[in-house]
């Protein structure tokens, strides 16, 4: 019986081709716009959520005189935190960024120098904070020894092609030699950390003639990104509140009042754009809300248009309903018939809308300068949303003709060509 309902619905769809095309493509375009914008917003909000225990990872940021925010903290911050919060913090890691020129004496372009802006020195434990994936080589002892180098897969191919770079030398500015120890997978798009080369803080100390076993004692030099991992079960807010109090014990109390250090959740870093000196440009969460609102508004307009057209078209089928009722059609059968047509029409619109998303996704990604992921059947939330739109729109478009028109008496329908008290 259900199959017959859909067969009749398909015949009516073909009989009313122009109406069906207008309705289907209107909803399809609205759905495609919504899915593209929703995917973009979801991607932007997914930054740094792939790291293990990301809910326990924080960056130590600072606020100057209660106004300006900065992503970096001085070199003395990490040693202070290790000493004062030994029982609360699982790890404390500092990262120092520079730019340099690199060249190799072998490989694809020997002797040619390239400016590299994403060169960083890191302390032990950074590989866990950043969630690095090792493709070649090893990080055993890497962060404790100077002049080792880790590079991403893309940079490894840039300098050495398909050859293994492990054990080979890259020369930095001043012909400082770095030996390649490992190759890591390119960092995901959805991380605020942007680096291509990684060496150890031990290297930085060596280059600056700083004692290897000594801690940095300045709150100004070097400018470091400091990350912490809070021990499981502890409240990071309580730790964050105590840092300003402790800070006054390590520097001039009057100066300390101007600089407030706090723990910033790693997942929220990309959603703030008012931090100076950050690794990468963030985006304001209010901007994402505007994008999502636009997508919802476009989809809502498409749904309203679909419902209005479907309802208006149903009015012209009053005589058909009257004839079918005279021939013995029951009200329940008519209700199912209208709903079947609505679900079929909506289903076709959704399929076309999804195809449009896949068709325009490369162009949309190119405009945004990022590889925007979209896998409907791997994303349960997005799939559930699409099904919800399908069911809701189908019910709203079909429920009026299904329950109202099917409930009218045959003699009233056949005598009148319009609803009582209405004009069509």
One Martini backbone bead per residue (centre of mass of N, CA, C, O) as a GRO file, in nm:
protein
  424
    1UNK     BB    1   0.059   0.062  -0.022
    2UNK     BB    2   0.295   0.261   0.009
    3UNK     BB    3   0.398   0.228  -0.280
    4UNK     BB    4   0.145   0.351  -0.414
    5UNK     BB    5   0.174   0.634  -0.298
    6UNK     BB    6   0.449   0.689  -0.444
    7UNK     BB    7   0.350   0.645  -0.730
    8UNK     BB    8   0.144   0.873  -0.731
    9UNK     BB    9   0.341   1.096  -0.650
   10UNK     BB   10   0.520   1.066  -0.904
   11UNK     BB   11   0.299   1.134  -1.111
   12UNK     BB   12   0.236   1.419  -1.002
   13UNK     BB   13   0.519   1.530  -1.043
   14UNK     BB   14   0.523   1.490  -1.357
   15UNK     BB   15   0.258   1.655  -1.414
   16UNK     BB   16   0.415   1.897  -1.230
   17UNK     BB   17   0.699   2.007  -1.330
   18UNK     BB   18   0.732   2.309  -1.277
   19UNK     BB   19   0.653   2.311  -0.983
   20UNK     BB   20   0.860   2.100  -0.888
   21UNK     BB   21   1.119   2.247  -0.975
   22UNK     BB   22   1.084   2.502  -0.808
   23UNK     BB   23   1.061   2.364  -0.531
   24UNK     BB   24   1.316   2.190  -0.530
   25UNK     BB   25   1.538   2.411  -0.596
   26UNK     BB   26   1.477   2.601  -0.367
   27UNK     BB   27   1.545   2.399  -0.136
   28UNK     BB   28   1.826   2.311  -0.233
   29UNK     BB   29   1.971   2.584  -0.212
   30UNK     BB   30   1.911   2.636   0.085
   31UNK     BB   31   2.050   2.379   0.193
   32UNK     BB   32   2.332   2.425   0.074
   33UNK     BB   33   2.393   2.689   0.220
   34UNK     BB   34   2.362   2.578   0.505
   35UNK     BB   35   2.576   2.347   0.495
   36UNK     BB   36   2.821   2.521   0.430
   37UNK     BB   37   2.803   2.710   0.679
   38UNK     BB   38   2.790   2.487   0.896
   39UNK     BB   39   3.064   2.357   0.826
   40UNK     BB   40   3.236   2.604   0.881
   41UNK     BB   41   3.158   2.649   1.176
   42UNK     BB   42   3.238   2.367   1.276
   43UNK     BB   43   3.535   2.388   1.197
   44UNK     BB   44   3.611   2.643   1.368
   45UNK     BB   45   3.512   2.489   1.644
   46UNK     BB   46   3.740   2.240   1.614
   47UNK     BB   47   3.978   2.357   1.735
   48UNK     BB   48   4.187   2.156   1.921
   49UNK     BB   49   4.007   1.868   1.956
   50UNK     BB   50   4.219   1.626   1.874
   51UNK     BB   51   4.352   1.622   2.125
   52UNK     BB   52   4.453   1.476   2.391
   53UNK     BB   53   4.298   1.609   2.645
   54UNK     BB   54   4.191   1.906   2.559
   55UNK     BB   55   4.037   1.988   2.834
   56UNK     BB   56   4.351   2.004   2.980
   57UNK     BB   57   4.439   2.235   2.786
   58UNK     BB   58   4.666   2.523   2.816
   59UNK     BB   59   4.726   2.868   2.794
   60UNK     BB   60   4.954   3.120   2.888
   61UNK     BB   61   4.823   3.422   2.933
   62UNK     BB   62   4.797   3.790   2.897
   63UNK     BB   63   4.720   4.096   3.084
   64UNK     BB   64   4.719   4.450   3.032
   65UNK     BB   65   4.570   4.648   3.247
   66UNK     BB   66   4.284   4.508   3.174
   67UNK     BB   67   4.305   4.496   2.837
   68UNK     BB   68   4.541   4.370   2.698
   69UNK     BB   69   4.624   4.090   2.493
   70UNK     BB   70   4.848   3.799   2.521
   71UNK     BB   71   5.003   3.497   2.403
   72UNK     BB   72   5.255   3.567   2.558
   73UNK     BB   73   5.534   3.471   2.769
   74UNK     BB   74   5.778   3.472   2.964
   75UNK     BB   75   6.042   3.261   3.050
   76UNK     BB   76   5.962   3.261   3.374
   77UNK     BB   77   5.682   3.119   3.384
   78UNK     BB   78   5.735   2.813   3.369
   79UNK     BB   79   5.915   2.779   3.626
   80UNK     BB   80   5.699   2.889   3.818
   81UNK     BB   81   5.484   2.668   3.766
   82UNK     BB   82   5.650   2.420   3.837
   83UNK     BB   83   5.697   2.504   4.136
   84UNK     BB   84   5.392   2.587   4.233
   85UNK     BB   85   5.235   2.336   4.042
   86UNK     BB   86   5.329   2.033   4.070
   87UNK     BB   87   5.042   1.897   4.173
   88UNK     BB   88   4.853   2.024   3.920
   89UNK     BB   89   5.069   1.982   3.689
   90UNK     BB   90   5.166   1.763   3.440
   91UNK     BB   91   5.256   2.004   3.237
   92UNK     BB   92   5.528   2.228   3.112
   93UNK     BB   93   5.546   2.429   2.807
   94UNK     BB   94   5.779   2.578   2.585
   95UNK     BB   95   5.769   2.820   2.305
   96UNK     BB   96   5.985   2.934   2.032
   97UNK     BB   97   5.982   3.190   1.787
   98UNK     BB   98   6.106   3.215   1.446
   99UNK     BB   99   6.310   3.337   1.179
  100UNK     BB  100   6.461   3.192   0.878
  101UNK     BB  101   6.725   3.054   0.691
  102UNK     BB  102   6.732   2.781   0.451
  103UNK     BB  103   6.968   2.513   0.368
  104UNK     BB  104   7.123   2.279   0.138
  105UNK     BB  105   7.384   2.056   0.013
  106UNK     BB  106   7.136   1.879  -0.052
  107UNK     BB  107   6.910   1.772  -0.288
  108UNK     BB  108   6.714   1.971  -0.485
  109UNK     BB  109   6.844   2.277  -0.370
  110UNK     BB  110   7.147   2.338  -0.343
  111UNK     BB  111   7.226   2.649  -0.172
  112UNK     BB  112   6.935   2.741  -0.142
  113UNK     BB  113   6.748   2.994   0.003
  114UNK     BB  114   6.488   2.998   0.263
  115UNK     BB  115   6.224   3.145   0.402
  116UNK     BB  116   6.128   3.077   0.749
  117UNK     BB  117   5.845   3.145   0.976
  118UNK     BB  118   5.810   2.829   1.113
  119UNK     BB  119   6.023   2.836   1.370
  120UNK     BB  120   6.079   2.611   1.654
  121UNK     BB  121   6.118   2.595   2.010
  122UNK     BB  122   6.113   2.312   2.239
  123UNK     BB  123   5.996   2.129   2.498
  124UNK     BB  124   5.940   1.877   2.676
  125UNK     BB  125   5.605   1.757   2.570
  126UNK     BB  126   5.505   1.887   2.300
  127UNK     BB  127   5.414   1.631   2.142
  128UNK     BB  128   5.152   1.604   2.324
  129UNK     BB  129   5.021   1.878   2.291
  130UNK     BB  130   5.023   1.865   1.957
  131UNK     BB  131   4.995   1.576   1.833
  132UNK     BB  132   5.224   1.417   1.698
  133UNK     BB  133   5.310   1.257   1.379
  134UNK     BB  134   5.521   1.001   1.309
  135UNK     BB  135   5.692   0.900   1.006
  136UNK     BB  136   6.001   0.961   1.076
  137UNK     BB  137   6.190   0.850   1.304
  138UNK     BB  138   6.277   1.022   1.622
  139UNK     BB  139   6.222   1.168   1.972
  140UNK     BB  140   6.449   1.051   2.122
  141UNK     BB  141   6.609   1.308   2.294
  142UNK     BB  142   6.549   1.570   2.130
  143UNK     BB  143   6.483   1.795   2.369
  144UNK     BB  144   6.781   1.759   2.512
  145UNK     BB  145   6.915   1.828   2.239
  146UNK     BB  146   7.110   1.988   2.017
  147UNK     BB  147   7.055   2.034   1.667
  148UNK     BB  148   6.784   1.934   1.609
  149UNK     BB  149   6.528   1.818   1.358
  150UNK     BB  150   6.190   1.895   1.268
  151UNK     BB  151   5.973   1.808   0.990
  152UNK     BB  152   5.754   1.828   0.763
  153UNK     BB  153   5.648   1.668   0.489
  154UNK     BB  154   5.648   1.910   0.297
  155UNK     BB  155   5.942   2.009   0.367
  156UNK     BB  156   6.087   1.749   0.297
  157UNK     BB  157   6.011   1.764  -0.009
  158UNK     BB  158   6.131   2.042  -0.072
  159UNK     BB  159   6.442   1.952   0.003
  160UNK     BB  160   6.435   1.602  -0.064
  161UNK     BB  161   6.189   1.480  -0.159
  162UNK     BB  162   6.180   1.122  -0.157
  163UNK     BB  163   6.393   1.133   0.035
  164UNK     BB  164   6.546   1.068   0.318
  165UNK     BB  165   6.624   1.310   0.583
  166UNK     BB  166   6.761   1.137   0.774
  167UNK     BB  167   7.071   1.285   0.881
  168UNK     BB  168   7.046   1.547   0.754
  169UNK     BB  169   7.132   1.883   0.648
  170UNK     BB  170   7.049   2.207   0.781
  171UNK     BB  171   7.095   2.554   0.711
  172UNK     BB  172   7.109   2.829   0.889
  173UNK     BB  173   7.156   3.119   0.991
  174UNK     BB  174   7.506   3.117   0.990
  175UNK     BB  175   7.551   2.807   0.937
  176UNK     BB  176   7.362   2.637   1.109
  177UNK     BB  177   7.351   2.305   1.206
  178UNK     BB  178   7.091   2.064   1.122
  179UNK     BB  179   6.962   1.756   1.224
  180UNK     BB  180   6.758   1.520   1.104
  181UNK     BB  181   6.525   1.319   1.308
  182UNK     BB  182   6.230   1.400   1.187
  183UNK     BB  183   5.898   1.324   1.053
  184UNK     BB  184   5.592   1.492   1.017
  185UNK     BB  185   5.284   1.551   0.995
  186UNK     BB  186   5.083   1.757   0.888
  187UNK     BB  187   4.905   1.988   1.011
  188UNK     BB  188   4.613   2.060   1.088
  189UNK     BB  189   4.389   2.303   1.013
  190UNK     BB  190   4.257   2.274   1.323
  191UNK     BB  191   4.509   2.470   1.429
  192UNK     BB  192   4.690   2.727   1.590
  193UNK     BB  193   4.936   2.570   1.517
  194UNK     BB  194   5.221   2.701   1.319
  195UNK     BB  195   5.453   2.461   1.189
  196UNK     BB  196   5.762   2.325   1.016
  197UNK     BB  197   5.978   2.364   1.252
  198UNK     BB  198   6.175   2.169   1.502
  199UNK     BB  199   6.330   2.236   1.805
  200UNK     BB  200   6.521   2.301   2.083
  201UNK     BB  201   6.582   2.484   2.366
  202UNK     BB  202   6.875   2.392   2.379
  203UNK     BB  203   6.946   2.539   2.119
  204UNK     BB  204   6.873   2.826   2.203
  205UNK     BB  205   7.078   2.841   2.434
  206UNK     BB  206   7.331   2.791   2.267
  207UNK     BB  207   7.297   3.038   2.070
  208UNK     BB  208   7.272   3.239   2.348
  209UNK     BB  209   7.464   3.155   2.581
  210UNK     BB  210   7.293   2.964   2.768
  211UNK     BB  211   7.245   2.781   3.026
  212UNK     BB  212   7.122   2.465   3.024
  213UNK     BB  213   7.040   2.440   3.354
  214UNK     BB  214   6.889   2.705   3.323
  215UNK     BB  215   6.652   2.936   3.393
  216UNK     BB  216   6.443   3.158   3.303
  217UNK     BB  217   6.422   3.508   3.453
  218UNK     BB  218   6.243   3.648   3.240
  219UNK     BB  219   5.938   3.837   3.144
  220UNK     BB  220   6.061   3.913   2.835
  221UNK     BB  221   6.293   3.685   2.809
  222UNK     BB  222   6.169   3.503   2.613
  223UNK     BB  223   5.916   3.479   2.392
  224UNK     BB  224   5.652   3.266   2.501
  225UNK     BB  225   5.480   2.968   2.468
  226UNK     BB  226   5.258   2.846   2.724
  227UNK     BB  227   5.191   2.510   2.830
  228UNK     BB  228   4.930   2.317   2.994
  229UNK     BB  229   4.853   2.026   3.207
  230UNK     BB  230   4.594   1.927   3.381
  231UNK     BB  231   4.504   1.745   3.621
  232UNK     BB  232   4.291   1.517   3.690
  233UNK     BB  233   4.010   1.672   3.863
  234UNK     BB  234   4.094   1.963   3.829
  235UNK     BB  235   4.062   2.315   3.865
  236UNK     BB  236   4.162   2.560   3.647
  237UNK     BB  237   4.043   2.818   3.781
  238UNK     BB  238   4.203   2.802   4.047
  239UNK     BB  239   4.481   2.826   3.918
  240UNK     BB  240   4.435   3.094   3.765
  241UNK     BB  241   4.385   3.268   4.029
  242UNK     BB  242   4.684   3.217   4.158
  243UNK     BB  243   4.896   3.337   3.964
  244UNK     BB  244   4.895   3.646   4.039
  245UNK     BB  245   4.992   3.602   4.332
  246UNK     BB  246   5.265   3.462   4.258
  247UNK     BB  247   5.391   3.676   4.069
  248UNK     BB  248   5.465   3.882   4.305
  249UNK     BB  249   5.715   3.684   4.405
  250UNK     BB  250   5.896   3.724   4.111
  251UNK     BB  251   5.834   4.037   4.113
  252UNK     BB  252   5.748   4.336   4.099
  253UNK     BB  253   5.455   4.421   4.245
  254UNK     BB  254   5.381   4.666   4.065
  255UNK     BB  255   5.430   4.520   3.796
  256UNK     BB  256   5.240   4.273   3.844
  257UNK     BB  257   4.966   4.433   3.827
  258UNK     BB  258   4.987   4.466   3.499
  259UNK     BB  259   5.017   4.136   3.498
  260UNK     BB  260   4.787   3.884   3.388
  261UNK     BB  261   4.775   3.551   3.440
  262UNK     BB  262   4.621   3.283   3.239
  263UNK     BB  263   4.401   3.025   3.153
  264UNK     BB  264   4.365   2.908   2.819
  265UNK     BB  265   4.178   2.734   2.636
  266UNK     BB  266   4.266   2.568   2.352
  267UNK     BB  267   3.971   2.572   2.213
  268UNK     BB  268   3.953   2.909   2.233
  269UNK     BB  269   4.180   3.049   2.069
  270UNK     BB  270   4.047   3.075   1.776
  271UNK     BB  271   3.788   3.248   1.911
  272UNK     BB  272   4.018   3.473   1.922
  273UNK     BB  273   4.135   3.817   1.797
  274UNK     BB  274   4.272   3.996   2.062
  275UNK     BB  275   4.561   3.856   2.036
  276UNK     BB  276   4.876   3.918   2.059
  277UNK     BB  277   5.115   3.713   1.906
  278UNK     BB  278   4.997   3.492   1.750
  279UNK     BB  279   5.028   3.224   1.549
  280UNK     BB  280   4.728   3.284   1.452
  281UNK     BB  281   4.439   3.367   1.311
  282UNK     BB  282   4.144   3.443   1.435
  283UNK     BB  283   3.792   3.414   1.544
  284UNK     BB  284   3.495   3.537   1.605
  285UNK     BB  285   3.215   3.403   1.747
  286UNK     BB  286   3.015   3.614   1.632
  287UNK     BB  287   3.075   3.558   1.335
  288UNK     BB  288   2.973   3.265   1.336
  289UNK     BB  289   2.683   3.337   1.418
  290UNK     BB  290   2.620   3.495   1.162
  291UNK     BB  291   2.662   3.268   0.959
  292UNK     BB  292   2.452   3.076   1.083
  293UNK     BB  293   2.209   3.270   1.059
  294UNK     BB  294   2.212   3.287   0.754
  295UNK     BB  295   2.165   2.987   0.700
  296UNK     BB  296   1.895   2.965   0.852
  297UNK     BB  297   1.745   3.186   0.693
  298UNK     BB  298   1.763   3.057   0.413
  299UNK     BB  299   1.624   2.790   0.491
  300UNK     BB  300   1.361   2.914   0.596
  301UNK     BB  301   1.276   3.045   0.331
  302UNK     BB  302   1.269   2.783   0.166
  303UNK     BB  303   1.058   2.639   0.341
  304UNK     BB  304   0.829   2.847   0.315
  305UNK     BB  305   0.812   2.835   0.009
  306UNK     BB  306   0.749   2.535  -0.009
  307UNK     BB  307   0.489   2.534   0.162
  308UNK     BB  308   0.326   2.743  -0.001
  309UNK     BB  309   0.330   2.593  -0.274
  310UNK     BB  310   0.210   2.324  -0.175
  311UNK     BB  311  -0.056   2.444  -0.067
  312UNK     BB  312  -0.154   2.590  -0.323
  313UNK     BB  313  -0.163   2.331  -0.499
  314UNK     BB  314  -0.370   2.168  -0.328
  315UNK     BB  315  -0.625   2.342  -0.392
  316UNK     BB  316  -0.639   2.234  -0.703
  317UNK     BB  317  -0.729   1.929  -0.572
  318UNK     BB  318  -1.026   1.918  -0.471
  319UNK     BB  319  -1.175   1.754  -0.691
  320UNK     BB  320  -1.000   1.504  -0.663
  321UNK     BB  321  -1.086   1.446  -0.374
  322UNK     BB  322  -1.388   1.423  -0.420
  323UNK     BB  323  -1.382   1.187  -0.621
  324UNK     BB  324  -1.232   0.987  -0.430
  325UNK     BB  325  -1.449   0.988  -0.209
  326UNK     BB  326  -1.685   0.887  -0.383
  327UNK     BB  327  -1.501   0.614  -0.451
  328UNK     BB  328  -1.397   0.542  -0.129
  329UNK     BB  329  -1.199   0.718   0.000
  330UNK     BB  330  -1.020   0.755   0.271
  331UNK     BB  331  -0.881   0.972   0.486
  332UNK     BB  332  -0.617   0.817   0.549
  333UNK     BB  333  -0.530   0.784   0.252
  334UNK     BB  334  -0.508   1.089   0.189
  335UNK     BB  335  -0.301   1.159   0.399
  336UNK     BB  336  -0.078   0.968   0.293
  337UNK     BB  337  -0.063   1.090   0.011
  338UNK     BB  338   0.033   1.377   0.087
  339UNK     BB  339   0.280   1.290   0.254
  340UNK     BB  340   0.425   1.133   0.032
  341UNK     BB  341   0.465   1.374  -0.157
  342UNK     BB  342   0.623   1.550   0.040
  343UNK     BB  343   0.859   1.349   0.097
  344UNK     BB  344   0.949   1.316  -0.194
  345UNK     BB  345   1.009   1.610  -0.264
  346UNK     BB  346   1.210   1.655  -0.029
  347UNK     BB  347   1.408   1.428  -0.095
  348UNK     BB  348   1.500   1.540  -0.367
  349UNK     BB  349   1.597   1.813  -0.259
  350UNK     BB  350   1.815   1.700  -0.067
  351UNK     BB  351   1.988   1.551  -0.272
  352UNK     BB  352   2.053   1.798  -0.445
  353UNK     BB  353   2.175   1.968  -0.216
  354UNK     BB  354   2.412   1.774  -0.156
  355UNK     BB  355   2.533   1.783  -0.441
  356UNK     BB  356   2.590   2.088  -0.433
  357UNK     BB  357   2.794   2.078  -0.209
  358UNK     BB  358   3.004   1.896  -0.355
  359UNK     BB  359   3.033   2.089  -0.601
  360UNK     BB  360   3.104   2.371  -0.421
  361UNK     BB  361   3.328   2.306  -0.213
  362UNK     BB  362   3.595   2.377  -0.360
  363UNK     BB  363   3.525   2.678  -0.400
  364UNK     BB  364   3.473   2.745  -0.102
  365UNK     BB  365   3.759   2.662  -0.006
  366UNK     BB  366   3.916   2.861  -0.184
  367UNK     BB  367   3.797   3.121  -0.062
  368UNK     BB  368   3.896   3.029   0.243
  369UNK     BB  369   4.176   2.877   0.241
  370UNK     BB  370   4.056   2.571   0.285
  371UNK     BB  371   3.993   2.237   0.394
  372UNK     BB  372   3.671   2.151   0.381
  373UNK     BB  373   3.489   1.935   0.553
  374UNK     BB  374   3.255   1.673   0.403
  375UNK     BB  375   3.071   1.408   0.583
  376UNK     BB  376   2.764   1.306   0.627
  377UNK     BB  377   2.809   0.987   0.719
  378UNK     BB  378   3.026   1.081   0.961
  379UNK     BB  379   2.812   1.302   1.060
  380UNK     BB  380   2.568   1.281   1.285
  381UNK     BB  381   2.470   1.573   1.324
  382UNK     BB  382   2.428   1.647   1.024
  383UNK     BB  383   2.241   1.412   0.952
  384UNK     BB  384   2.024   1.478   1.163
  385UNK     BB  385   1.957   1.759   1.048
  386UNK     BB  386   1.862   1.669   0.769
  387UNK     BB  387   1.634   1.485   0.865
  388UNK     BB  388   1.481   1.705   1.019
  389UNK     BB  389   1.423   1.883   0.776
  390UNK     BB  390   1.269   1.675   0.613
  391UNK     BB  391   1.041   1.610   0.815
  392UNK     BB  392   0.940   1.895   0.884
  393UNK     BB  393   0.879   1.999   0.596
  394UNK     BB  394   0.690   1.768   0.514
  395UNK     BB  395   0.475   1.813   0.733
  396UNK     BB  396   0.413   2.115   0.680
  397UNK     BB  397   0.337   2.071   0.370
  398UNK     BB  398   0.119   1.818   0.428
  399UNK     BB  399  -0.083   1.873   0.670
  400UNK     BB  400  -0.296   2.060   0.556
  401UNK     BB  401  -0.409   1.895   0.314
  402UNK     BB  402  -0.438   1.628   0.465
  403UNK     BB  403  -0.649   1.730   0.701
  404UNK     BB  404  -0.838   1.936   0.560
  405UNK     BB  405  -0.923   1.826   0.278
  406UNK     BB  406  -0.993   1.530   0.378
  407UNK     BB  407  -1.239   1.653   0.570
  408UNK     BB  408  -1.413   1.719   0.347
  409UNK     BB  409  -1.696   1.721   0.183
  410UNK     BB  410  -1.783   1.624  -0.128
  411UNK     BB  411  -2.016   1.833  -0.188
  412UNK     BB  412  -1.843   2.085  -0.113
  413UNK     BB  413  -1.613   2.045  -0.316
  414UNK     BB  414  -1.785   2.020  -0.589
  415UNK     BB  415  -1.930   2.311  -0.552
  416UNK     BB  416  -1.638   2.419  -0.485
  417UNK     BB  417  -1.318   2.603  -0.570
  418UNK     BB  418  -1.299   2.695  -0.264
  419UNK     BB  419  -1.257   2.820   0.025
  420UNK     BB  420  -1.409   2.920   0.288
  421UNK     BB  421  -1.331   3.262   0.298
  422UNK     BB  422  -1.142   3.227   0.039
  423UNK     BB  423  -0.869   3.309  -0.190
  424UNK     BB  424  -0.729   3.156  -0.520
   0.00000   0.00000   0.00000
